[in-house]
Amino acid sequence: MKTQFKKFFLLLLFFSGVCCKAQTIEYSYDHNGNRTQRKLYVCPNCPNTHREAKKDTTKQKLAEHYGISAYPNPTLDKVNLNIANSPSKEQIDLELADPEGKIVFTQKNVPTQNQIDMYNYQQGIYYLRVTIGKDVVIYKIVKVQ
């Protein structure tokens, strides 16, 4: 009985190791500290798998398409937002939210070059939501003292 249990247990361990796939995620960042790319490697150490990493570049493509840049990040007082390729028909809206999701700043129909004053905000992480028409890009902004 014990021998059968040991065989079953060893067989179960073998198949669980073969069936389970490990994942590795790598991130790329731009010069402002914003994440621009995520690569997901499924089972990177498995033999005979030469798969290309899956790329999560939606935000990067939108930011490049519209020429959006938010800097400096981290910031002491002001964040500059530039949108180089803004379509003339589309309205650009901004929202700045604190870590709890509370909207602390909002601005509708902003110009292509804008500056957000964060001097009076507490130190922490804020989320800048840039909406251009139906497209949305969210930046993580770090406010330091």
Secondary structure, 3 states (H helix, E strand, C coil): CHHHHHHHHHHHHHHHHHHCCCEEEEEEECCCCCEEEEEEEECCCCCCCCCCCEEECHHHHHHHHHCEEEECCCECCEEEEEECCCCCCCCEEEEEECCCCCEEEEECCCCCEEEEECCCCCCEEEEEEEEECCEEEEEEEEECC
